[in-house]
């Protein structure tokens, strides 16, 4: 499966009969899938189908889906009010010789208010069904174009995220291989600490000495943090390789990366380790920021 960004835009335009329609789809970051529809009045019947079409391809993102309709040419029909016509003819007959008995002309009939109504022609159920099908087919095109754009951006994000994970792995090795973690360096710091304690007083508390030595040794031990960082790096690489909607899991790993880097900085008693820990935090913040764009 491929990675997808949650940002994108797509447009599709088509027509059916005398109706032209345009779909516009916009997608931005979101915790879940939030579909907001803007359909013209009278087209609410399409909402369930539209939501299903979108949900078939996307699992995360705030999507704005809008449909615009334009009637390219009006279709009208004249509707005769037969009751009104019958009333007019009955009145003409009742008046008899008082009015002209010549045949009524069309312009005369049209001038009688309410006798003939000009209104938009009603569409047959077959025409409406064909238009609805064409509108949904156009939505499929817009959805596919949006998916293509999100996938394209997902590829770019994968390149950036992979480079950041590689940098996290490199900095983890810097911490692991720093000379301050060797037994010789630890012994030297312990000897220095002991000399400081003895200098402060003529005698020293042996229990305090053991406590200080244990504390220094503990602060120097970053094995657990290094091992966890390596495990998180492996997990992140696997998620990026497998693809799919992995944004939430990568965001969780970013939090775990940050936790380990904080611990390394707090435990560090060597400038090089502290510098690597600080750079780790910078790279991890950049990683997490980019992860927010992934589905």
FENDAGI-V122252 format. One record per residue. N is the residue number from 1. RES is the residue in one letter. OMEGA is omega in whole degrees, -180 to 180 (* if undefined). Layout:
n:N res:RES omega:OMEGA
n:N res:RES omega:OMEGA
This chain:
n:1 res:X omega:-179
n:2 res:X omega:174
n:3 res:X omega:176
n:4 res:X omega:166
n:5 res:X omega:176
n:6 res:X omega:-180
n:7 res:X omega:179
n:8 res:X omega:179
n:9 res:X omega:177
n:10 res:X omega:-178
n:11 res:X omega:176
n:12 res:X omega:-177
n:13 res:X omega:179
n:14 res:X omega:180
n:15 res:X omega:175
n:16 res:X omega:-177
n:17 res:X omega:-180
n:18 res:X omega:-178
n:19 res:X omega:175
n:20 res:X omega:-176
n:21 res:X omega:-178
n:22 res:X omega:172
n:23 res:X omega:171
n:24 res:X omega:-179
n:25 res:X omega:176
n:26 res:X omega:-178
n:27 res:X omega:175
n:28 res:X omega:-176
n:29 res:X omega:177
n:30 res:X omega:-180
n:31 res:X omega:178
n:32 res:X omega:178
n:33 res:X omega:-180
n:34 res:X omega:-177
n:35 res:X omega:178
n:36 res:X omega:-174
n:37 res:X omega:171
n:38 res:X omega:-178
n:39 res:X omega:178
n:40 res:X omega:177
n:41 res:X omega:-179
n:42 res:X omega:-179
n:43 res:X omega:-178
n:44 res:X omega:-180
n:45 res:X omega:-178
n:46 res:X omega:-172
n:47 res:X omega:180
n:48 res:X omega:180
n:49 res:X omega:-180
n:50 res:X omega:-180
n:51 res:X omega:179
n:52 res:X omega:180
n:53 res:X omega:-178
n:54 res:X omega:-176
n:55 res:X omega:179
n:56 res:X omega:-174
n:57 res:X omega:-173
n:58 res:X omega:180
n:59 res:X omega:178
n:60 res:X omega:177
n:61 res:X omega:172
n:62 res:X omega:-175
n:63 res:X omega:172
n:64 res:X omega:-177
n:65 res:X omega:-177
n:66 res:X omega:179
n:67 res:X omega:175
n:68 res:X omega:180
n:69 res:X omega:176
n:70 res:X omega:176
n:71 res:X omega:-173
n:72 res:X omega:178
n:73 res:X omega:-176
n:74 res:X omega:174
n:75 res:X omega:-176
n:76 res:X omega:177
n:77 res:X omega:177
n:78 res:X omega:-178
n:79 res:X omega:-178
n:80 res:X omega:174
n:81 res:X omega:-173
n:82 res:X omega:178
n:83 res:X omega:179
n:84 res:X omega:179
n:85 res:X omega:179
n:86 res:X omega:179
n:87 res:X omega:179
n:88 res:X omega:-180
n:89 res:X omega:179
n:90 res:X omega:178
n:91 res:X omega:180
n:92 res:X omega:-180
n:93 res:X omega:-179
n:94 res:X omega:-179
n:95 res:X omega:175
n:96 res:X omega:-175
n:97 res:X omega:-178
n:98 res:X omega:-179
n:99 res:X omega:179
n:100 res:X omega:-178
n:101 res:X omega:178
n:102 res:X omega:180
n:103 res:X omega:179
n:104 res:X omega:178
n:105 res:X omega:-178
n:106 res:X omega:-179
n:107 res:X omega:177
n:108 res:X omega:179
n:109 res:X omega:-179
n:110 res:X omega:-179
n:111 res:X omega:180
n:112 res:X omega:-175
n:113 res:X omega:176
n:114 res:X omega:-178
n:115 res:X omega:179
n:116 res:X omega:179
n:117 res:X omega:177
n:118 res:X omega:-178
n:119 res:X omega:-179
n:120 res:X omega:-178
n:121 res:X omega:177
n:122 res:X omega:180
n:123 res:X omega:179
n:124 res:X omega:177
n:125 res:X omega:179
n:126 res:X omega:179
n:127 res:X omega:179
n:128 res:X omega:-180
n:129 res:X omega:179
n:130 res:X omega:180
n:131 res:X omega:179
n:132 res:X omega:179
n:133 res:X omega:179
n:134 res:X omega:179
n:135 res:X omega:180
n:136 res:X omega:177
n:137 res:X omega:177
n:138 res:X omega:176
n:139 res:X omega:178
n:140 res:X omega:178
n:141 res:X omega:179
n:142 res:X omega:179
n:143 res:X omega:-180
n:144 res:X omega:179
n:145 res:X omega:177
n:146 res:X omega:178
n:147 res:X omega:179
n:148 res:X omega:-180
n:149 res:X omega:180
n:150 res:X omega:178
n:151 res:X omega:179
n:152 res:X omega:178
n:153 res:X omega:178
n:154 res:X omega:177
n:155 res:X omega:179
n:156 res:X omega:179
n:157 res:X omega:179
n:158 res:X omega:179
n:159 res:X omega:-179
n:160 res:X omega:-177
n:161 res:X omega:179
n:162 res:X omega:178
n:163 res:X omega:179
n:164 res:X omega:177
n:165 res:X omega:177
n:166 res:X omega:180
n:167 res:X omega:176
n:168 res:X omega:178
n:169 res:X omega:180
n:170 res:X omega:-180
n:171 res:X omega:175
n:172 res:X omega:177
n:173 res:X omega:177
n:174 res:X omega:179
n:175 res:X omega:-177
n:176 res:X omega:-174
n:177 res:X omega:-180
n:178 res:X omega:-178
n:179 res:X omega:-178
n:180 res:X omega:-179
n:181 res:X omega:179
n:182 res:X omega:178
n:183 res:X omega:-179
n:184 res:X omega:-179
n:185 res:X omega:176
n:186 res:X omega:178
n:187 res:X omega:179
n:188 res:X omega:-180
n:189 res:X omega:177
n:190 res:X omega:179
n:191 res:X omega:179
n:192 res:X omega:178
n:193 res:X omega:179
n:194 res:X omega:179
n:195 res:X omega:179
n:196 res:X omega:-180
n:197 res:X omega:-179
n:198 res:X omega:180
n:199 res:X omega:-177
n:200 res:X omega:-180
n:201 res:X omega:-180
n:202 res:X omega:179
n:203 res:X omega:177
n:204 res:X omega:179
n:205 res:X omega:-177
n:206 res:X omega:179
n:207 res:X omega:178
n:208 res:X omega:179
n:209 res:X omega:180
n:210 res:X omega:-180
n:211 res:X omega:179
n:212 res:X omega:179
n:213 res:X omega:179
n:214 res:X omega:179
n:215 res:X omega:180
n:216 res:X omega:179
n:217 res:X omega:180
n:218 res:X omega:180
n:219 res:X omega:-179
n:220 res:X omega:-175
n:221 res:X omega:179
n:222 res:X omega:-174
n:223 res:X omega:-178
n:224 res:X omega:-179
n:225 res:X omega:179
n:226 res:X omega:-180
n:227 res:X omega:-180
n:228 res:X omega:177
n:229 res:X omega:179
n:230 res:X omega:179
n:231 res:X omega:179
n:232 res:X omega:177
n:233 res:X omega:180
n:234 res:X omega:-180
n:235 res:X omega:180
n:236 res:X omega:179
n:237 res:X omega:179
n:238 res:X omega:179
n:239 res:X omega:179
n:240 res:X omega:179
n:241 res:X omega:-177
n:242 res:X omega:179
n:243 res:X omega:-176
n:244 res:X omega:-180
n:245 res:X omega:-174
n:246 res:X omega:-175
n:247 res:X omega:-178
n:248 res:X omega:-179
n:249 res:X omega:176
n:250 res:X omega:177
n:251 res:X omega:176
n:252 res:X omega:178
n:253 res:X omega:177
n:254 res:X omega:177
n:255 res:X omega:179
n:256 res:X omega:175
n:257 res:X omega:-176
n:258 res:X omega:179
n:259 res:X omega:-179
n:260 res:X omega:180
n:261 res:X omega:177
n:262 res:X omega:180
n:263 res:X omega:179
n:264 res:X omega:180
n:265 res:X omega:-178
n:266 res:X omega:-179
n:267 res:X omega:-171
n:268 res:X omega:172
n:269 res:X omega:178
n:270 res:X omega:-176
n:271 res:X omega:-178
n:272 res:X omega:179
n:273 res:X omega:178
n:274 res:X omega:179
n:275 res:X omega:178
n:276 res:X omega:179
n:277 res:X omega:179
n:278 res:X omega:178
n:279 res:X omega:175
n:280 res:X omega:-179
n:281 res:X omega:180
n:282 res:X omega:-179
n:283 res:X omega:-179
n:284 res:X omega:176
n:285 res:X omega:178
n:286 res:X omega:178
n:287 res:X omega:-178
n:288 res:X omega:179
n:289 res:X omega:179
n:290 res:X omega:-179
n:291 res:X omega:-180
n:292 res:X omega:-179
n:293 res:X omega:-176
n:294 res:X omega:174
n:295 res:X omega:*
